[in-house]
Amino acid sequence: RNPNTVIFVAQIIDMTTMVFQERADVLNAAIPSFAAAQSRANSPVIAVDMNTGFDPVTMTDDGVHPNATGDALIAERWLA
C-alpha cells in the first residue's frame, strides 16, 4: 500500500545438500532480474547476494543452517 517502500530480496545461501542446492541455484539465478524488473524509482527492489563466497563447509554446522561465521557474512551482506 505504500508506494515508497524499499524491498530487499535475498538469494539463498549455498548448501551441501545437493537436492536443495540445485533448486536454490535456479532461484538464485532468477532473483537479480526479478528484482530489476520489479524495481521502481520510488520503490526500489534490491537483490542481496547471499550466495557468492558462502562456504557451507565452514559457515554452517550442518550444511544448511549458518553458524556464527555464516551469520557474520550474512550480516555484512545485509548491511552493504
Secondary structure, 3 states (H helix, E strand, C coil): CCCCCCEEEECCCCCCCHHHHHHHHHHHHHHHHHHHHHCECCECEEEECCCCCCCHHHHECCCCCECHHHHHHHHHHHHC
